[in-house]
Structures are given as C-alpha cells and as structure tokens.
Amino acid sequence: MAKNYLVLEDGAVYEGEAFGYPSDAFGEVVFATGMNGYQESLTDPSYQGQILVLTFPLIGNYGINDAFNESDRVHVRALAVSEYCREPSDMYGGKTLDEFLRDNKVPGISGIDTRDLVIRIRQHGTLKGKITSDPDEVPGLAEKLRQAPMPSEANLVAEVGCREIERFDGGKDLTVGMIDLGEKGSILKNLRARFNVIMFPYDTPADVITESGVKGVLISNGPGDPSQPMILKHTARTVSDLSTQLPLFGICFGNQITALALGAKTYKLKFGHHGCNQPVMYDGRVYITSQNHNFAVDEASLAGTGLIADQFNVNDRTVEGMRHKDLPIFTCQYHPEASPGPWDTTFLFDRFASVVREGRL
C-alpha cells in the first residue's frame, strides 16, 4: 500500500494511505463539515490553493456524477479524509472518488485522524501544509512550509475566472452582468433562470460593463484574499465605479469586494467557514447556509461607507451580509445557491431580480 504524508508548518505529521493522483501538493489546509456534497466542494473554484479536509468519516459512498460538478475541474490542491469509499453505490454510475481525483491529477490521503487534524486547525488557525510520498522529505519540511508564502497571497482569481466576456442569452426580458471571480456553476444557473447573463473577467473596467447594457451586476464568489493587490487594482475599482450606476449583488468573495470597494476593510478568520450548516441571523430569522470563505468584513470599518451590516453568523457574529442605506446594493457572505447545502436563501436571487427591475432595495 502506497503511503502519503501530510506535513503541517507547525511540525505535525499525518501518515496515511495514498489515493487519487500520485503527486505532491502544497496548500492552505482547511476543513469542511458537510455530510455530503464532496463533489461540489472539490469543484468549487473558491477552494483554489487549498488542501481540503472533510470531517465526515466516510467520503465517496454515492460516487461521482458529472451533473454535480460546479466547474469543469477539481480546484482543491489535495484531499484528506478519514476513509474513502472504494465501492460506491452505482446509482450515479459507480465512478469512484479515487478515479475522479486521478482524472483531475489531484492527490489524496486517507486513513488519518481527521478529528485530531481539525482540532489542531481550530486551535492554531489555518496552516500551510504539504502532501508528499517521500518519507525522506518529511523531517525538514515543516521549516520550509513556514518560510513559504501563503497561497492566498497570489492572485488566485486570475487562475479560475473567465478570461474573456461570455454571453448567455435565454430570451429573458432583462440582462444582467456577472463579474466572474471564480463563480460556481449553480450561481450562473440561478441567474440564467431569471435573466440573460453577460459574464465579465475580474479585471474588466466599469465602462465596458455599463456600455454592454446590463441592468445590474452580480459580483461572484472566488478564492484567496480580497485585498490582494491585483484584486484591489481591478475588481474593487470596477465595483466602486459601478456602485453609483447599477444595482449590485455580492456573493461570498463578492461581499468582501463590495465592502473594500466602498471603503471598508476585511480580515482573515482563524480557520474560516467551510460547510453547509452555518446559521445566519437575517431579519429576525435564522437561516442555515452553505459557506466557503477564509476572510470576513470588518463591521467597525463600515462606518461612513453607506453600507450597513444586516446579517450575522450566529456562532461568531461575523458579518454575513450588508445593504447600502441609499443605493441598490446588497450582499451575502454565504452561498444562496447552496450546492451543496440547504436552499433556505435562494430567495436572494429573486430579491436581486426585484432590485434590478425597480432600481432600489
């Protein structure tokens, strides 16, 4: 049985069985708490640059089906699980998780104590890590990891977003734009159910978007640090310019970009929110939401921006959504499209449709 080793920058080493593609992988180690939806998570572009640890003890038992993909490839750099299923149900065709990772050239490690690993991340915060098959590399690897830059310092959005303008005409009466920072397919699906859609690369200037004739703009989810220099230079500048011209709706990374564009600040969470069971208080009601982010909006920094935090995480009271007091702008930090997770907040797409039609919140 081939072995892999997951080494963390704090010196911890987890030895387990190698599966998936036989290669090494470096990334930011994060954990997600969903009981299912592993395929949607693996293909979520927001996981670019990360090694994903899944907390549910058995992963892959219902196999792989192309209909569950959120993009055209796996975006995590590696996968760590307690156990992966070798003989999944044939309900969806019987393709295994091992085969799926091999097809996408992504390594995995199985048979490790994911409970211990998650506790370590919760106590010490997100850690850099590397999966290697070479036992001789292990002794000096922690020091190399400590000296390595965090993956989120790079412009990960440029790696996952579209590179040219794309149009989706469904014969609807309204057309909206989407700034693609690494959008999940289910976001585009929800938009296309209501609008014609024009998708723009992250570095598209505001005048190109307004001249396209769109009636509103969604700023999508995406990976990395929202204050990364190229994101501030291009995307935040574009959103700032658009803020007084068109209705805006920011999702996840788009929530953070909207805050930065209007003068607020963001910060990195200790271990982020990843999973499909995060409770959010919104308008006097608790919604269970799907989330995948490592950064959050600093509520105190919203003063003077016109933005008002109106949604909060029940567990840690981080900002989960905002609205502008004067302009037709609103956001959410979670994923209303779910995939995986509950559909409690899909009504936000209908709210966006109303805002686009009426020009006000």
C-alpha positions as CSV (number, residue, x, y, z in Angstrom):
1,M,0.0,0.0,0.0
2,A,1.5,3.3,-1.1
3,K,1.8,6.0,1.6
4,N,1.3,9.7,1.7
5,Y,2.4,12.1,4.4
6,L,0.5,15.3,5.3
7,V,3.0,17.7,7.0
8,L,1.9,21.0,8.6
9,E,4.0,24.1,9.2
10,D,3.7,23.5,13.0
11,G,5.6,20.2,12.6
12,A,2.6,17.8,12.8
13,V,2.8,14.8,10.5
14,Y,-0.1,12.6,9.5
15,E,0.8,9.3,7.8
16,G,-1.9,7.7,5.7
17,E,-2.8,5.8,2.5
18,A,-2.2,7.4,-0.8
19,F,-5.1,7.6,-3.2
20,G,-6.0,9.7,-6.2
21,Y,-3.2,11.0,-8.4
22,P,0.3,10.2,-7.4
23,S,1.9,13.6,-6.8
24,D,2.8,16.1,-4.1
25,A,0.7,19.1,-3.3
26,F,1.2,22.3,-1.3
27,G,-1.7,24.4,0.0
28,E,-3.6,26.0,2.9
29,V,-5.2,23.3,5.0
30,V,-8.9,23.9,5.7
31,F,-11.7,21.7,6.8
32,A,-15.4,21.5,5.7
33,T,-18.2,20.0,7.8
34,G,-20.7,18.8,5.2
35,M,-22.0,15.2,5.4
36,N,-22.3,15.1,1.6
37,G,-21.6,17.3,-1.4
38,Y,-18.0,16.3,-1.6
39,Q,-18.0,16.6,-5.4
40,E,-19.5,20.1,-5.4
41,S,-16.8,21.2,-2.9
42,L,-14.0,19.6,-4.9
43,T,-15.1,21.5,-8.0
44,D,-15.8,24.8,-6.2
45,P,-13.2,27.4,-7.5
46,S,-13.2,29.1,-4.1
47,Y,-11.0,26.2,-2.9
48,Q,-8.2,27.0,-5.3
49,G,-4.9,26.9,-3.4
50,Q,-6.2,24.8,-0.6
51,I,-5.9,21.3,0.8
52,L,-9.4,20.2,1.8
53,V,-10.0,18.1,4.9
54,L,-13.5,16.6,5.0
55,T,-14.8,15.9,8.5
56,F,-17.4,13.3,7.7
57,P,-15.8,9.9,8.3
58,L,-16.7,8.2,5.0
59,I,-16.4,10.1,1.7
60,G,-17.4,8.9,-1.7
61,N,-20.1,6.4,-0.9
62,Y,-22.6,7.7,-3.6
63,G,-19.9,8.0,-6.2
64,I,-19.3,10.7,-8.8
65,N,-21.7,12.2,-11.3
66,D,-20.9,14.9,-13.9
67,A,-24.2,16.7,-13.0
68,F,-22.8,17.6,-9.6
69,N,-19.8,19.5,-10.8
70,E,-19.7,23.2,-10.0
71,S,-17.0,23.8,-12.6
72,D,-15.0,21.9,-15.2
73,R,-12.3,20.6,-12.9
74,V,-11.3,19.9,-9.3
75,H,-9.8,23.0,-7.7
76,V,-8.6,21.8,-4.4
77,R,-4.8,21.0,-4.4
78,A,-5.3,17.8,-2.4
79,L,-8.0,16.0,-0.4
80,A,-7.6,14.5,3.1
81,V,-10.2,12.1,4.5
82,S,-10.6,9.6,7.3
83,E,-11.8,6.9,4.8
84,Y,-12.8,6.9,1.2
85,C,-15.3,4.5,-0.3
86,R,-13.8,2.0,-2.8
87,E,-17.2,0.5,-3.9
88,P,-19.8,3.4,-4.1
89,S,-23.4,2.9,-5.0
90,D,-24.0,2.5,-8.7
91,M,-26.9,4.9,-8.5
92,Y,-24.9,7.6,-10.3
93,G,-22.8,5.4,-12.5
94,G,-20.4,4.0,-10.0
95,K,-17.3,6.2,-10.6
96,T,-15.2,6.3,-7.5
97,L,-13.7,9.3,-5.7
98,D,-10.2,7.7,-6.4
99,E,-10.9,7.7,-10.1
100,F,-12.2,11.3,-10.0
101,L,-9.1,12.6,-8.3
102,R,-6.8,10.6,-10.7
103,D,-8.7,12.1,-13.7
104,N,-8.1,15.6,-12.3
105,K,-4.5,15.0,-11.3
106,V,-5.2,15.7,-7.6
107,P,-3.6,13.6,-4.8
108,G,-5.4,12.3,-1.7
109,I,-4.5,11.0,1.7
110,S,-6.8,8.6,3.6
111,G,-6.7,6.8,7.0
112,I,-5.6,9.7,9.0
113,D,-7.2,11.0,12.2
114,T,-9.2,13.9,10.8
115,R,-10.6,14.7,14.2
116,D,-7.2,15.4,15.5
117,L,-6.3,17.4,12.4
118,V,-9.5,19.6,12.7
119,I,-8.9,20.2,16.4
120,R,-5.4,21.4,15.5
121,I,-6.7,23.8,12.9
122,R,-9.3,25.2,15.2
123,Q,-6.8,25.7,18.0
124,H,-3.9,27.1,15.9
125,G,-5.7,28.5,12.9
126,T,-5.4,27.7,9.2
127,L,-2.0,26.2,8.5
128,K,0.2,25.7,5.4
129,G,0.7,22.1,4.6
130,K,2.1,19.7,2.0
131,I,1.3,16.2,1.0
132,T,4.3,14.1,0.0
133,S,5.0,10.5,-0.7
134,D,8.7,10.8,0.1
135,P,9.5,9.9,3.7
136,D,12.9,11.4,3.4
137,E,11.4,14.9,2.7
138,V,9.3,14.9,5.9
139,P,11.9,15.8,8.6
140,G,12.8,19.2,7.2
141,L,9.5,20.0,5.5
142,A,7.9,22.0,8.4
143,E,10.6,24.7,8.3
144,K,10.2,25.0,4.5
145,L,6.5,25.4,4.9
146,R,6.9,28.2,7.5
147,Q,9.0,30.1,5.0
148,A,6.7,29.6,2.1
149,P,4.2,32.3,1.2
150,M,0.5,31.6,1.9
151,P,-1.3,30.6,-1.3
152,S,-3.9,33.3,-0.8
153,E,-1.2,36.0,-1.3
154,A,-1.2,35.1,-5.0
155,N,-3.9,36.2,-7.5
156,L,-5.9,33.0,-7.4
157,V,-8.8,34.7,-9.1
158,A,-6.8,35.0,-12.3
159,E,-6.4,31.2,-12.2
160,V,-10.1,30.3,-12.0
161,G,-12.1,33.2,-13.6
162,C,-13.1,33.5,-17.2
163,R,-10.6,35.3,-19.5
164,E,-13.0,36.8,-22.0
165,I,-16.5,38.1,-22.0
166,E,-19.1,35.3,-22.3
167,R,-22.8,35.7,-23.1
168,F,-25.7,33.5,-22.1
169,D,-28.9,34.6,-23.9
170,G,-32.0,32.8,-22.7
171,G,-34.6,35.0,-24.3
172,K,-35.3,36.8,-21.0
173,D,-36.6,40.4,-20.8
174,L,-33.7,41.6,-18.7
175,T,-29.9,41.2,-19.0
176,V,-27.5,41.4,-16.0
177,G,-23.8,41.1,-15.7
178,M,-21.6,38.9,-13.5
179,I,-18.0,39.7,-12.6
180,D,-16.5,36.2,-12.6
181,L,-14.1,35.8,-9.7
182,G,-14.4,32.0,-9.8
183,E,-18.1,31.5,-10.0
184,K,-19.8,28.3,-9.1
185,G,-22.0,26.9,-11.9
186,S,-25.1,27.0,-9.7
187,I,-24.8,30.7,-9.4
188,L,-24.8,31.1,-13.1
189,K,-27.7,28.6,-13.3
190,N,-29.8,30.7,-10.9
191,L,-29.1,33.9,-12.8
192,R,-29.9,32.3,-16.1
193,A,-33.3,31.1,-14.7
194,R,-34.2,34.8,-14.3
195,F,-32.0,36.8,-16.8
196,N,-29.9,36.9,-19.8
197,V,-26.3,37.0,-18.5
198,I,-23.1,38.5,-19.6
199,M,-20.1,37.3,-17.7
200,F,-17.0,39.5,-17.4
201,P,-13.4,38.7,-16.3
202,Y,-12.3,40.1,-13.0
203,D,-10.2,42.9,-14.5
204,T,-12.9,44.3,-16.7
205,P,-13.2,48.1,-16.4
206,A,-16.6,49.6,-15.3
207,D,-17.2,51.4,-18.6
208,V,-17.1,48.1,-20.5
209,I,-19.7,46.7,-18.2
210,T,-22.0,49.7,-18.4
211,E,-21.7,50.0,-22.2
212,S,-22.8,46.4,-22.5
213,G,-26.3,47.5,-21.5
214,V,-26.7,45.2,-18.4
215,K,-29.3,46.4,-15.8
216,G,-27.5,45.1,-12.8
217,V,-24.3,43.2,-11.8
218,L,-23.6,40.2,-9.5
219,I,-20.1,40.0,-8.0
220,S,-19.3,36.3,-7.7
221,N,-17.6,34.1,-5.2
222,G,-13.9,33.3,-5.6
223,P,-10.7,32.2,-3.9
224,G,-8.0,34.0,-1.9
225,D,-7.5,37.3,-0.2
226,P,-9.9,40.0,-1.3
227,S,-7.2,42.6,-0.6
228,Q,-4.7,41.0,-2.9
229,P,-3.2,43.9,-4.9
230,M,-4.4,42.9,-8.3
231,I,-8.0,42.4,-7.0
232,L,-7.9,45.8,-5.4
233,K,-6.5,47.4,-8.5
234,H,-9.0,46.0,-10.9
235,T,-12.1,44.4,-9.3
236,A,-12.6,46.7,-6.3
237,R,-12.0,49.7,-8.5
238,T,-14.6,48.5,-11.0
239,V,-17.2,47.8,-8.2
240,S,-16.5,51.2,-6.8
241,D,-17.2,52.8,-10.2
242,L,-20.3,50.7,-10.7
243,S,-21.8,51.4,-7.3
244,T,-23.5,54.6,-8.3
245,Q,-24.6,53.4,-11.7
246,L,-26.1,50.0,-11.4
247,P,-27.8,47.7,-8.8
248,L,-25.2,45.3,-7.3
249,F,-25.4,41.9,-5.6
250,G,-22.2,40.4,-4.0
251,I,-21.9,36.8,-3.0
252,C,-19.2,35.5,-0.7
253,F,-15.9,36.9,-2.2
254,G,-18.2,39.5,-3.9
255,N,-19.5,40.5,-0.4
256,Q,-15.9,41.3,0.7
257,I,-15.0,43.1,-2.6
258,T,-18.1,45.3,-2.3
259,A,-17.0,46.3,1.2
260,L,-13.5,47.1,0.1
261,A,-14.7,49.0,-2.9
262,L,-16.8,51.3,-0.8
263,G,-14.0,51.9,1.8
264,A,-14.4,49.2,4.4
265,K,-11.8,46.6,5.5
266,T,-11.6,42.8,5.6
267,Y,-9.6,40.4,7.8
268,K,-8.7,36.8,7.8
269,L,-10.7,34.4,10.0
270,K,-8.8,32.0,12.3
271,F,-10.0,28.9,10.4
272,G,-12.8,30.2,8.1
273,H,-16.3,28.9,7.5
274,H,-16.5,25.8,5.2
275,G,-19.5,23.6,5.2
276,C,-23.3,23.6,4.7
277,N,-24.6,24.1,8.2
278,Q,-23.7,27.7,9.2
279,P,-26.5,29.6,11.0
280,V,-27.2,33.2,9.9
281,M,-29.5,35.7,11.6
282,Y,-31.3,37.8,9.0
283,D,-34.3,39.9,9.5
284,G,-35.3,38.2,12.8
285,R,-34.9,34.7,11.4
286,V,-32.2,32.1,11.4
287,Y,-31.3,30.5,8.1
288,I,-29.0,27.6,7.7
289,T,-26.4,28.4,5.0
290,S,-23.7,26.9,2.8
291,Q,-20.3,28.7,3.2
292,N,-16.8,28.6,2.0
293,H,-14.6,31.5,2.9
294,N,-11.5,32.4,5.0
295,F,-12.0,36.2,5.1
296,A,-14.7,38.4,6.6
297,V,-15.8,42.0,6.5
298,D,-14.8,44.2,9.5
299,E,-18.1,45.5,10.8
300,A,-16.4,48.5,12.6
301,S,-14.9,49.6,9.3
302,L,-18.3,50.1,7.6
303,A,-18.8,53.5,9.3
304,G,-19.0,56.2,6.7
305,T,-19.2,53.8,3.7
306,G,-23.0,53.8,3.5
307,L,-23.1,50.0,4.0
308,I,-25.0,48.5,6.9
309,A,-24.3,45.0,8.2
310,D,-27.8,43.4,8.4
311,Q,-26.9,39.7,8.6
312,F,-24.7,37.9,11.2
313,N,-23.3,34.5,11.9
314,V,-25.0,33.1,15.0
315,N,-21.8,31.2,16.0
316,D,-19.3,34.0,16.0
317,R,-21.2,37.1,14.9
318,T,-19.1,37.8,11.9
319,V,-20.8,39.8,9.1
320,E,-22.8,37.6,6.8
321,G,-24.5,40.3,4.7
322,M,-24.8,44.0,4.0
323,R,-27.1,46.5,2.4
324,H,-26.5,50.1,1.3
325,K,-28.6,52.8,3.1
326,D,-29.1,54.8,-0.2
327,L,-28.0,52.7,-3.2
328,P,-29.5,49.5,-4.6
329,I,-26.6,47.4,-3.3
330,F,-26.8,44.3,-1.1
331,T,-24.6,41.3,-0.4
332,C,-24.4,38.0,1.4
333,Q,-21.3,36.2,2.7
334,Y,-22.8,32.7,2.3
335,H,-23.9,30.8,-0.9
336,P,-27.6,31.2,-1.6
337,E,-27.3,28.8,-4.5
338,A,-26.1,26.1,-2.0
339,S,-24.7,23.1,-3.9
340,P,-24.1,21.5,-1.5
341,G,-26.4,22.6,1.3
342,P,-29.8,24.0,2.1
343,W,-31.8,26.1,-0.2
344,D,-33.1,28.4,2.6
345,T,-31.7,31.6,1.0
346,T,-32.3,31.1,-2.8
347,F,-34.9,33.9,-2.5
348,L,-32.0,36.3,-2.7
349,F,-31.8,35.8,-6.4
350,D,-35.5,36.8,-6.6
351,R,-34.6,39.8,-4.5
352,F,-31.9,40.7,-7.0
353,A,-34.4,40.4,-9.8
354,S,-36.7,42.9,-8.0
355,V,-33.9,45.3,-7.3
356,V,-32.9,45.2,-10.9
357,R,-36.4,45.9,-12.1
358,E,-37.2,48.6,-9.6
359,G,-33.8,50.2,-9.2
360,R,-34.0,50.2,-5.4
361,L,-33.9,47.9,-2.4
